Structures are given as C-alpha cells and as structure tokens.
C-alpha cells in the first residue's frame, strides 16, 4: 500500500504530503552525496588502508552519485503538482462570469 503511494506522487497533479519537509530532506541528501564524492576523491590513503584500488573508489563514488541522482529526481518530481508522469488533469471549468447588469438609474445619472 505505501509503495503505491510513492508511485502515485509521481503522477502529474499529485504530490507528497508536506512538500517542504521533503525538499529539506532532498537538500540534505544532495549535500551528503556531494560530501561523500569529495571524501573519496581526496582520500588516497583509503587505497592502502582498505586495500582498494582507484577503480574501486571510482565505482563506489559513481554508485553513490547514481543513487543520489535517482532520489533527487524522485523528490523533485514528487514534491510538486506542476510536473510528473502522465497527462496533466484538465483544469476544472470555472463558470463564466456574467457582466454586471446595469440599472436604468445609473445610466441616467440619477
């Protein structure tokens, strides 16, 4: 049931409840993704300490960036009603406004 709600939020015209909270979380995930990328890029001693190669570090950083990108894309789409998957729902028709009726008194200047 909860999984279907995650996918429902991706439809055009739908969004997650409390989008502000989700936007804050999205920003935190973006910062963490960028920070982890920097850690892997500037810590060459990990290679000798953990016994991993430069290619391993690049694969780990690429995986983190991929997951972060997917989460970022989901949250961008799921926290707004303006974009999404599928056809946008047709806007509800507003009744046409009738022009105000003029009274004979207002035309004669009385």
Secondary structure, 3 states (H helix, E strand, C coil): CHHHHHHHCCECCCCCCCHHHHHHHHHHHHHHHHHHHHHHHCCCHHHHHHCCCHHHHHHHHHHHHHHHHHHHHHHHHHCCCCCCECCCCCCCCCCCCCCCCCCHHHHHCC
